[in-house]
């Protein structure tokens, strides 16, 4: 969701192909140096400059800075004008603009590699230097091809240099004779193999084929920002400029399609209140489908920002604004994604102190509707270019994003990286998702379902010029870690009616938290992303909190489990039947199958120490009154004794036998007699 401010000051989504990169880089040029067959060659022994020694000038302290010439190439093997390369200030007053870089460990090398990212041919002199800055070799490059044109690699033979090399100095054309030339990287090759730059591709992705979704989803208008529900059954997306969009100018609207018999149904406009006359788009959907995170704010002060909406049955409620503390965004573009735990927000924005243009940040829920100050994800993920359209998978560790600052195929590519610890700044090397996903055009907005089976993304690699939505199977190397999908219903323990509730969980080892919602109609769904002990609490107004523990072992595959919860109303006089408390025939001996239910009741009483209960025994009418009264009393006492044995104070429990005096149905059928022969408890006092 790349935002702009229109004439009315309202932020909205712009076409990423024409605007997101075009605004920052109006002179973008696509240049392809090698065929696709060379992208996958193994890494070679190249040491890239890692120290900035000196420079005459730079266009800024971040983008186009001299530091951008350090490290491996950002754009090769497909160089194009980029913020991730050094360019001198065009007002450079030096006789010859220069940059000098070093190697923290001196190197004996066979070749010098200079990645001229854009407008090559401006290097006048190359000085290969020792640790004490002695010139070991001075080279005047062959410039017979002339200045300008595609980006090129300049390879210099160093076979005559026998000493260790510590630095390289490049002296450029005199100031005033340059356009926008760029140096992407400077390296020393320590073997004799011909150097070929490569794209690091996630294993197996080079052999995949992406499926272009049919006319049920894609039209001649732009379809961008697909959001697949975690269960894979609903696809939300942004459709731009469609005549059925709301508002006089038909700005961006949210549309959705459902999967039926493996076929996507014709997409529908989601309608108000999520769609208005402004720019509308969805950023995330929660695992339970109850919450949607939306771009922009709503209401009289509609503008740039983030909103959230909850669902009431089939109707979305009016969105309200999410507050992110101390967030600033000096870019006209902003993107975010709420992680499955409901508490972690990944954002693309530009703040003072960025590595370049838009960087990726993380923010955490402090309390309802308020998130912490954004924290930068660090230099492994972020570059001096655009990092955008972030999506953190259900495992909470696998991050997909689009970037024009990492080696790729075109304007912007999609990458995958994994969080290596709990710091949010240590990530694995971003891997390109390969030529089936990435093209010479813009590819972005990658999303994946909780199972990790299919990924959905937008690409301008279409027959026309518009952006469409594609689907592709996910290979193991690009797949998130397995997760555990816990789902079920929440009901009133007294009458069995479904109720709404909040589901929260805590990972006991790490303290990580998550939040979900149970709707009265659809229940709840929670994604548990890692092995460990989970403490789960279920809360609803007017009810006692229920909680449980889940010990989640290592996951070999995606797993699902249904677990229903029933909540006890918080008031005296409530009668709760112990439906699974059973006895041997004509005795007060509890069957083993009863202990699970009784353990739950004991847990409830331990969690609510102010509650006292009366345990009531009942029978059918097949025996005389005295026998029924005695048997029902003994059964109630057996339940009391079991609870006392579990640590419940005896004075909180009373046991009464009502015999056959309080039937709940007729005794003329076996089914009726079975229902009447029961044990229940009544809440006598509350907290």
Secondary structure, DSSP 4 states (H G I P E B T S, - for coil): --EEE-TTS-EEE--IIIIIHHHH-TT------S-GGGTTPPP--EEEP-EEEEES--S-SSTT-GGGGSSS-SSTTS----SSSB---TT--SSS-EEEEEEEEEE--SEEEEEEEES---EEEEEEE-TT--EEEEE----TT-S-SS-EEEEEE-TT--SPEEEEEEEESPTTS-SS-EEEEEEEE-SSSPP-----B-TTGGG---EE--TTT--SSEEEEEEE-TTS-EEEEEEES-TTSSSTT---EEEEEEEETTEEPPPEE--TTT--SS---EEEE-TTS-EEEEES--STT--SSEEEEEEETTEEPPPEEPEETT----SS--EEEE-TTSSEEEEEE--TT-SSSSEEEEEEEEETTEEPPPEE--TTT--SS-EEEEEE-TTSSEEEEEESSSS-SSSBEEEEEEB-SSSSS-BPPPEE--TTT--SSBEEEEEE-TT-SEEEEEES-SSSSS-EEEEEEPPGGGPPPP-EEEEE-EEETTT--B--EEEEEEETTT--EEEEEEBTTTBEEEEE-SSEEEEEEEE-TTB--EEEEEEE---SS-EEEE--EEE-BSSTT-EEE-TT--B-TTS-PBPGGGHHHHHHHHHHHHH-TT-EEEEEE---SSS-HHHHHHHHHHHHHHHHHHHHHTT--GGGEEEEE-TTSS-SS-SSSHHHHHHHS-EEEEEEE--
